[in-house]
Amino acid sequence: MSPRKLAPYVLRMLAGYQKEGRVANLETLVNDIGVRRADLRRTVSALHREGYVDALRMRLTMAGFALGSALSRAELPPLRTMRAARAAA
């Protein structure tokens, strides 16, 4: 899965965690989003390089929080298509 496709889900999930005062780590994100750990790690690293996530603390920057909050009301496309879901099963 590409970081471009997964990034909105990560930003939205981390923004929700921060609003609730919850602490996130890689495992909680893997379980809550339902993706592979390697894909999530690649996406978080890309978001860190772009300045949206502090990967060491697993917290959003101000810009990342703004994007994640905006995405909380947006309808995101499905992570997997039906064909990909059937192939995985």
N, C-alpha and C positions, 0 to 999 in steps of 0.2 A: 504494500500500500504506500502510496506516495505521501510525503510530508505535506504537500499542497492540499491534498484531499482531507488529511487527518487534522491539520492545524486548526480549522474552525472549531472542531469538537474539543480539542485540548484547551483552546482559549476559553471557550464557553464553560467547560467543566472547572477549570482553575478559577475563573471569575466567580462562579457559584460557590466554590469552596471558600474563597477569600471573603465573600459577602457574609457567609455563615460563620466565619472565624475558624474554619476547619483547616487542618494541616494535610497537605497532599504529599504523596510520594509516588514513585513509579508504579508500585504494585496497586495502589488504590486506583490510579488512572487506568491501568490495564484492566482491572476488574470492572470498573464503572463504564468504561467506553467499550470494552469487549474486543480489543485488538491485541496483536502480538507485541510482546515486550520490545523486540528489535525495532519494529515500526514506530512504536511510541518513543523510544529512545532517539531514533533518527529525527523524528519530528520535533521533539523538545530541544535537541541540539540545534536544529535549523532555526527555531524560534529564538533560542538564546543568541545565536549569531546575528539575528536581525534586530535584537534589542527588545523583544516582547516578553521574554521569560528569563528570570534568574534561575538557571538550571541547578545551581548549587543549593539554593534554598527552596526550589520548586515553588516560586512565587512569581506572579506577574509584575512587570514594570507598569508604570502609569499608562503608557501607550497600550500595552497588552491588556490591562484591566479595562481600558476604554473600549477596545475591540471586543473583548470577551463579554462585556456588559451589553454592547450593541447586538452581539450574536445571540444573547439569551432570548431575545424576542423573535429572532429570525428562524425560518424553517430551513433546515439544512438538508441537502440531498442525502440519500441513503449512502452509507459507507460501502456497501456491497450491492452489486446488481444481482438479480435473480439467477442469471447464468453462473456468476462467480460463486454464489451460495450453493448452487447445485453441484458444481465441480468440487467444492470443498467437502461436501457431504459424502 
